[in-house]
Amino acid sequence: MDFIEVEGKTYEDAIRKASLELNAEEKDLEIDVKEIDTKGILGFLGSKKIRITARIKKIDAPKAEIPTVDASDSEVPAADTPEEYGKYFLEELSRFVELDFNVKVTKTPERLMFLVQCDHGDILIGKDGETLEALQHILRLSIAKRYKQGLKLLVDINGYREKRKKGLTITVKRLADKVKRTGRIQKTDPLNPYERRVVHTLFKNNRNVNTKSEGEGHTKRVVISLRKKNMNGKR
């Protein structure tokens, strides 16, 4: 068999399964996203699954040209990089929803960041950022399908994520203080991966409390507990 077809809850999960079955690293695989089965707001919230085909690259094969996603992709102007394509994707979305977007793209060692400024941005942020998460997920899949690679990226609208980060930091610090006073475990509301990373990073070097994620799916709670070496003192 010159290729395999696998299914995962996320693109990264499907890639990991393909790598294990073919005993090869992701960089040595040719990936094609065959199906995205989703339900909910913007095709993200609720159940979802990604189906891909994967094959090991031929050593003597010439470098492939950037593939097209579908027939409409022929209308996409020259976009040599994921940054350019992502910016175009969001600008096209702005025309579709009849909102004026000003998209700024920045690149850090960790991820691509698409910073959007627009009027009535709350429409695309949604309750607790749910619609924004859906938009980010769709953009990630679109880039992965076009460039055959998974990239870490972040989409923000009108600085929502930074405001959310500040509010979340205040909340979890209060929970941590309660843990230190009472010795009892505290849990956050369900958080998306970016928000959980904020919490874990905040307490990474804290000598008093420990954090871990709990739950299944995209959103999980963060459990804040007293570090074991400090538990005896609370008893």
N, C-alpha and C positions, 0 to 999 in steps of 0.2 A: 504493500500500500504506500503510495507516494504522498498521501496526506491523511490527516485525522480531523474529525469534527468533534469538538467538545463544547460543553455548556457550563456557564458559571453565573453566580449572582451578580458579579461585576466583571468588567473587562480584565482587571488584574487577576481575578480569580480564574477566569477562563485561560489566560496566558500561563498562569502557574500550572494548571492541570496539563496543558499542552506540552509545556517544557518537561514535566515529569514523565509523561508518556513517551515523548520522543527522545528523552535523555539529552536535552540540548538547552542552551541558554537562549533567552529571548532574542538577543541580537543575532542569533544564527537561524531564526525562524522567519518565514514569510507568513504574515497573518492577514486574514480576510474576515471582516465582520459580516456574518451571513444574516443574522436576525437579531433584533432587539425587541423583546416581548415585554411591554410595560403597561401599567395601568395607573390612573390617577392624574393629578395636576401635571400638565406638561409632560406626561408620560414618565413621571419619575416616582411620585408617591405611591405607595402600595407595592404589590408584588412586581418583580422584574427578573428577567434573565437575559443573558447575552450568549449567543451562539457564534462560534468562530470556526474557521478551518485553518489548519496550520501545517506547514511542510518545512523541512530543513532546506535552507538555501543551497543551491548548487555552487560549488567552489568556482567553477569556470563560467558561471552565468554572468552576463553583462549587467551593469547596474540598471535596475528598473527605473523607468520614468515614474513620476508621481501619478498614481492611478486616479481615475475619476470616481466619484461616489455614485452618481447616477446620471441620467440624461441631462438633468438641469444643471449639473456641475460644469457642463461645457460653457455655461454663461459666466462662470466665475473668472474674473480677471486674473492675470498672472499673480500667483501667490506662492512665492518660493519658500516661505517659512511658515511654521505654525503660527507665529505672531501675526503675520500679515493675513493669513487665512482667518484666524480668530477674530481679528478686527473687522474684516469684511463680513463674517458671519453675524456679528453683533449689529453692524450697521444695516445689514439686510433685515434683521429682526426689527430694528427700529422703524423701518419703512412699513413692515408688515403690521405692526401694532400701532402705527401712526403716532410715534413719539420721536422727538429729536434726541439722538444720542451723541454725546461727545465722548469718544472712546480713546483712552490713553493706555498704551501697553508698556509695561516694564518687565524686566527679566532679572531675577536674582538667582544665585546658585541653587536655591531650593525649588523655585517654581516660576511659571509665567503668571503675571498678574494683569488682568483686564479691568481697568478702573473706568466705570461708566458714570457720567453725569447727565441727568435728564430731569425734566419736569414730570411730575406725577410718577416718580419712581416707585412709590409704594405699591403700585399695581404689579410690578415685576419683582418686588421683594416678598410680598405676601405675609401671612401670619407667621411670626417667629422665623422669618426668612425662608419659609418652605418653598416658595416659588423661585426664589433666587437660587436655592440649592438645585432645584430641577433644571433651571437654565444652565447652571454651571455643569451639571452632569451631562446634558445634551451636547454642550460645546466640547466637553472632553471626549465624548464618544465620536463626535463628528471629526475632530482632529485625529483621533486614533484611527478611524476608518480611512481617512484620506492619506495620512502619512505612515500608516502601519507601525505606529509606536504609541505607547502610553506615556503621557506627560502629566506631571503635577501642575495644576493650574488653579487660579483663584479668580473668581469674578466678583466684583463689588459694585454696588450701585449707591451713589450719593453718600459714600463713606459709612454705609450701614454696618459693615463688619467691624470697623474700628469702634464705632459707638457701642455695638453689641459686646465687643471684647472688653471695653471699659466697664460696662455694667456687669458682665459675667465675672470679671476679676473681683469687683466689690462683693458680689454675692458669695463666691466661693471662699473668699478670705473670712467672711463672717461665719460660714459653715466650719471652716478650719479652726477658728477661735472657739466655736462651740465644742468641737471634738476635743480640743486641748483642755477645756474646762471640765467637761463631763466624762470624757473617755468613750463616749458613745459614737457609733458610726453615723455619718451623715451622707445623704445622697443628693445629687443635683437633679434637676429636671432632665428629660431626654435631650441629648446634645448631638449635633452632627460631628463628623470626624475633625473638622477644623477647630470647632469649639472645644472638643475633648483634648485636642493637642495643646490648646491654650492653657487649660487647667493642669494637665500633666507637666507642662514646661514650667508653669508657675511654682509648682511644689517639688520639682525634680530634685533640688538640693536641700529641701527642708528637712531638718533633723527631727522634727516632732510628728509630722503627719505623712501618711502614705496615700497614694491615689491609684485606682485601677478602674477600668471600664467594666460595666456589667450590662448584659442583655444581648439581644440578637438584632440583626438588621442594620440599617444605615444609622439610625439614632440610638444611642445608648446612654445610660446614666453613668456618672462618675461617682464612685464610692470613695469617700474620704474617711480614713481611719487613723488611729494613733499608731505610730510605729511601735513594733514589738518591744524594743528596748526601753520605751517609755511607759508601757502598759503596767508594769509592776508598781510604778510609783502612784498610779491612779487607784490601785486596789487597797 
